[in-house]
Amino acid sequence: MRQRKYISSGGLAFSEKEDMRKLAKQAAKGWHLQDFAFMGYRLVRGEPKQVQYMIDYRSLDEAEEQEYLEMFEHAGWTRVCSSYGMYIFEASTDVPPIYTDVDTKQDKLRRATSFIPKMALVTTILTIITYLINNIIDNRVAAIICFVLFIIAICSIAMTVSFSFRMLKLMRKGED
C-alpha cells in the first residue's frame, strides 16, 4: 500500500477554507499533511485522527519565527509545514481557532496579499513591454516570454481580485 499521496489545492487565494477542510477530511482517513507541493500538498499515511488545519501568512526572520511558533504552540496549534511565508498549523478539533474576530482576520488577509498586487502590476507592465518588443523584432523567445508573463499577470490579477472580494465580504458580513 502506498505511503504518500498528492492532493491539489484550489488555490489559497480562492479556496483557503476549503483546502483546510479537505486536509482535515484526509487526516480523518489517515492521510496527514506533510508539506506543500506544486499547486497542492503532499500527504503521508498514518493513523486516522480528527484535527483542524489553519494557514497563516508571515514574513519572519529566524528570531521572530521562534517566538511566533511558540505563541501558536501555547494556543494548542502545531506547525506542520511552512514555505515562503505561509505556515500551516494543526490542532485537535477542540482547540479554538486563532482568527475569530474581524480585525485579526483582516490583518491576516492584508499579510496574505501584501505582495500580490505589486506582482500583478509588475508582470502586467512587463507583459506589455515584451509584447511591444515582440512586435518590433518578431522573435519566438520574446513571444514565449510574453505569453508566460501574461499568464502570471492574469493569475496575479485574479488573486488580487479574489483577496479584495474576501476583504470586502469580511468587512460587510464579518466572515471570510
Secondary structure, DSSP 8 states (H G I E B T S, - for coil): --SEEEEE---HHHHHHHHHHHHHHHHHTTEEEEEEETTEEEEEE-----EEEEEEE----HHHHHHHHHHHHHTT-EEEEEETTEEEEEEETTS--S--SHHHHHHHHHHHHSSHHHHHHHHHHHHHHHHHHHHHH--HHHHHHHHHHHHHHHHHHHHHHHHHHHHHHHHHHS--
